């Protein structure tokens, strides 16, 4: 009886897992319903981030401009905590360690996959402007489930370093 119960539980779990995805353009693989938000990620690595307290953005296309909210948060990097063996199935771990950078995401509804004009303003803790730069950016489609599962919303990544803003 215990074996039958285990088989029924395993079968139900398998069906539930299969129901989480759908067959899309995934060419035989399961695609989930996960999506992506349209917008721009702003990254300010160390040491530039030390002086930055806040950021704002202005994004313009087709004669209209938007000023999305963007909050900067400390960034981190993964640091290995080692493995419990050398075998291929050994468990390995990592922890997050602050890296001195800051980053944020500005959600921009309607963001097109065509050139937009982005103005980035960074301020210090006293509210003084540290950087005010404009550049043309062409957001690209995202593929949150991988390239075989359909296109997500457009995004771009901007990086500030040495007084310059670049598209990454």
Beta strands, then each sheet from edge to edge (+ up, - down):
strand 1: 21-23
strand 2: 30-32
strand 3: 39-44
strand 4: 54-61
strand 5: 64-66
strand 6: 73-83
strand 7: 92-107
strand 8: 115-123
strand 9: 129-138
strand 10: 140-141
strand 11: 154-161
strand 12: 164-167
sheet 1: 1+ 2-
sheet 2: 6+ 7- 3+ 11+ 10-
sheet 3: 6+ 7- 3+ 11+ 12-
sheet 4: 5+ 4- 8+ 9-
end
